[in-house]
Amino acid sequence: MRTFTLPDLGEGLTEAEIVAVLVREGDVIREDAPLLEVETDKAQVEIPSPMGGRVEKIHVQPGQTVKVGAPLVTFADGAAQPAAVPTPGRSAPAATTPTKPTPPARAAAAAPSLRTQAESPVAATPATRRLARELAVDLKTVRGSGPGGRVLDEDVRAAASGTRTAPAPAPAAAAPTTPTTPAGPAGPAKPLATVGLEAPPLPRFEQWGPVERAPLSHLRRTIAERMTLSATVIPHVTHFDRADITDLDALITRNLEAARVKGVTLTLTSFLLKAAALALLRHPTFNASLDPAAGEMVLKRYYHLGVAVATERGLIVPVLRELDRKPVLEIARELAALAQRVRDGKATLDDLRGGTFTITNIGALGGTAAIPIINYPEVAILGVSRARLEPVVRQGQIVPRLMLPLTLTFDHRIADGADGARFATEIVQRLEAPERLLWEW
């Protein structure tokens, strides 16, 4: 018997909620066939099977929260590899003509000396497994450089490019680690982790009338815990400002059709992202994280901005990368594709990690202003509300202008009010010069 346990999903994730089990006991499946769908605080992802064979026992069920290292599926020894892999709710794939091996695949086939661990599951995240399939790299031939020998994305890319054709030398003996205790069977709903002071007990609401209790989803519980952490450990301060986006709105309207021809839908959010990325270049304090234990501020020299996206499951923040180097049209194209993946539940862990600054735009839903909570461990977040036509004095005349409310919330430990005001002003000035912003790289 071989038991597959919940793998290390990276980014410090320690648990996941089982969304769906895609196989049944007795099924014979191939390696990399869809096995389970799980939800973490980052995303809902599909876990492929790390081995082929007959499913002997399924240890989990939908709705159960399990820890990394908990048993998921046990496979029988010596099961034959099937020609096709039907799974519940999925039709069997049509037969296809075998494709000619790519150079990395041929190199992998010519390296039998690396297959000493072929019978054991390869430690790799679902995203890394998908990358290996896309690059035709056999994970069994790759020496992992991650913790515990886990194969990382860079290991796969190195193998695909031929820069790593043999296992790296074995590292020195590592310090012993405490083994992870597998999670038990599904039980009562897990209580929220608390930070700081304990809340007093709740009263018996039933004494005043009927009540109904509904368990929090894994995502909702994680959001609650992270927001509690952020609000507890970070001293928040918020700066309010407004941007005159009359000219920006006109520019978007004028260029809507031309952008559609290029397959792009211009939106205010894409301009906000570009303006914020350029402002962060000039105000790096707001693109940082605080390391209190070391007494240091970690200044990040990359500009990966998160955008809060409302979904039926809760608020999710996908990340767009290197926005300081991309034009607005490219940002708009990437934003539309990324937001759709999030709403469809198809975002990967890589889509949702590595952010340095977050924008939350609730303008489509209304409201005059909102004070967002910082997305820990970032140090600042920009909130955007609905733009409205207002009477504004320009050159001694009262004229209608489209004014956009902005709220910049930041960590008061790393910046003062004057710093926040200067950073917000930089964003406002860029939004009020839209022609330059549209073509600025």
ABEGO torsion letter per residue (X at the ends): XBBBBBBBAEGGBABBBBABBABBBGBBBBBGBBABBBBBAABBBBBBBABBEBBABBABBBGBBBBBGBBABBBBBGBBBBABBBBBGBBBBBBBBBBBBBAAAAAAAABAAAAAAAABBBBBBAAAAAAAAAAGBBAAABBBABBGGBBBAAAAAAAAAGABABBBBBBBBBBBBBBBBBBBBBBBBBBBBBBEBBBBBBBBAAAAEBBBBBBBBAAAAAAAAAAAAAAAABBBBBBBBBBBAAAAAAAAAAAAAAAAAAGBBBBAAAAAAAAAAAAAAABAAAABBBBAAAGBBBBBABBBBBBBBBBAAEBBBBBBBGAAABBAAAAAAAAAAAAAAAAAGABBAAAABGBABBBBBAAAAEEABBBBBBBOABABBBBBBBBBBBBBBBGGBBBBBBBBBBBBBBBAAABBAAAAAAAAAAAAAAAABAAAAAABX
